Each structure stands twice: as structure tokens, then as C-alpha cells.
Amino acid sequence: MASWGQIESYAYWGTFTVAFLGVSVWESVRPHGALSVPAGLRWRNHGLLLVAASLFSMVVLRSTPVLAAIAVQRGTHGFTWLEHLPPAATWVLTVLLLDLVKYAVHRLFHSVPLLWRVHQVHHSDPDFDVSTGVRAHPIETVLTQAAALVAILVFRLPPAAVLAAELMACAQSFFQHANASLPTRLEAALRPWLVTPDWHRIHHSMDEADQQHNLGEMFPWWDRLFGTYSSRTTAGEDPFPTGLQGFKNASSLRLAAMLATPFKTTVKL
């Protein structure tokens, strides 16, 4: 019988592959705009960054969300109130709580100068497409994962619900960074409930004011609740330039450049 670690690994990478390929096909059929750098180069270098971030996270944290959830279930620490709720309610609260944690961490990355130096690796992508979803500095990956692990341990979140949240977040990361647009009516129907590519693209606008809005990872509700929601860019135009000033070039995709960015470049918040 497969262990929880194996189940998590197979489920995550299976979801990763299906979601990435599905969104990439969508981009090729209904592209929102032309890329300035060929997709093949972007995918390769962003893939290398993903490998570096994954290895760094494994070495530093030595755990995954599901394994942390299993460990806490075997102990006696943390709040136990979730254990008294119906399973369906526990699953819903687990997904919402972990998404709220990601919103809070994301907002910190945009509010604390030291953290912004790390997060600007994600925003410095010269384009915006499915591979932007994995463009994160290893330090950002570790900090985001660590925050999720703390929430899992404190609230004793159940392993199965944690796995479901992890898979949803994986697929959503590719969906929200798609270089594609939903049909107008579908966009209007989904935007109140889910972070869509057109809505998240506003967050990646080159305008610094836009980068402080639309921080939600999966649901837009946190942005509405905490005053960071925006339905359009500051300029009110579409299409609009994405990325950061000074990074609109192919050299910004080099692995060495992405890894070194937090230590040599500061971009104004």
C-alpha cells in the first residue's frame, strides 16, 4: 500500500503535469498577447528554477504539507476544534485557511522591502504565461511553504484536506498565470469566485500601484475583505505592460540572474 508521502507526490506531480499542459494548450489556442521571449526558453529556465526551489525547500524544511499534517495528527499539540466539525466543513475551512495564509504571505512580500527583493524575481518575468506560475526564488518557496506548515501544525489540519488544498493551489497557479483570456461572460461569472488570468494579470502590471492589488492566490475574497481588490489597472487600459522596469529582456530568464536578483537589485515598492 502506498504511503501518504507517495500519494502526495504522485497526486501533486500528476496534477502539475495535467494543469501545465492544459493551460499551455489553452494559451496556444487563445493567446492574450504575443510573448517577447520564445516559450521554449521560458519553460526551460523556469523549470530549472523550479528544480532549484524544490530541492532547497526539501533540504531546509524536510517536510511537505501532507507529511506535516500526518505528524500533527499523531501528537497532542495545536488547536483541536476542527476535529469536532463535520468532515465537509473541515475540508472547506482547511482550503480557505491555507489560501488566507498565502494571501497574507503574498501581502508581506509586497510590503516588507527585504521580502520584496525576493519576490521581485516572480514579478520580473519579461512576459506573463503559464510558466510564470513556477517562477519563484527558492527563498520565497521556503518562506511560503513554512507559513503553510505552521498553519497546518497549529490548527491540526487533516492530511486529506491539506492534499486537496495543495492540488487545487497547484492547478490554480498555472490557471491564473495563463497568457489567455476567458470568454467575456464566463469571466464575469467566475471573477467573484475565483482568481482569473485577466484579474491576476492586473497584479503583474508594470505600474507599481497595480502590484499592490489582487494579491489573492485562489479566491478574490481576501482582497475584497482587506481592501486590495481592483477590477482594472490604474491606467484603465488593456493590453498593458507586465513585469518590472529594467527586466524586459531575455537575460532576465537566466537561472543565475534569477537566483542572484534578491542580492543585487532593489526595485522600489
C-alpha positions, 0 to 999 in steps of 0.5 A: 500500500502506498504511503501518504508521502507517495500519494502526495507526490504522485497526486501533486506531480500528476496534477502539475503535469495535467494543469501545465499542459492544459493551460499551455494548450489553452494559451496556444489556442487563445493567446492574450498577447504575443510573448517577447521571449520564445516559450521554449526558453521560458519553460526551460529556465523556469523549470530549472528554477523550479528544480532549484526551489524544490530541492532547497525547500526539501533540504531546509524544511524536510517536510511537505504539507501532507507529511506535516499534517500526518505528524500533527495528527499523531501528537497532542499539540495545536488547536483541536476544534476542527476535529469536532466539525463535520468532515465537509466543513473541515475540508472547506475551512482547511482550503480557505485557511491555507489560501488566507495564509498565502494571501497574507504571505503574498501581502508581506512580500509586497510590503516588507522591502527585504521580502520584496527583493525576493519576490521581485524575481516572480514579478520580473518575468519579461512576459506573463504565461503559464510558466510564470506560475513556477517562477519563484526564488527558492527563498520565497518557496521556503518562506511560503511553504513554512507559513503553510506548515505552521498553519497546518501544525497549529490548527491540526489540519487533516492530511486529506484536506491539506492534499486537496488544498495543495492540488487545487493551489497547484492547478490554480497557479498555472490557471491564473498565470495563463497568457489567455483570456476567458470568454467575456461572460464566463469571466464575469461569472467566475471573477467573484469566485475565483482568481482569473488570468485577466484579474491576476494579470492586473497584479503583474502590471508594470505600474507599481500601484497595480502590484499592490492589488489582487494579491489573492492566490485562489479566491478574490475574497481576501482582497475584497475583505482587506481592501486590495481588490481592483477590477482594472489597472490604474491606467484603465487600459488593456493590453498593458505592460507586465513585469518590472522596469529594467527586466524586459529582456531575455537575460532576465530568464537566466537561472543565475540572474534569477537566483542572484536578483534578491542580492543585487537589485532593489526595485522600489515598492 
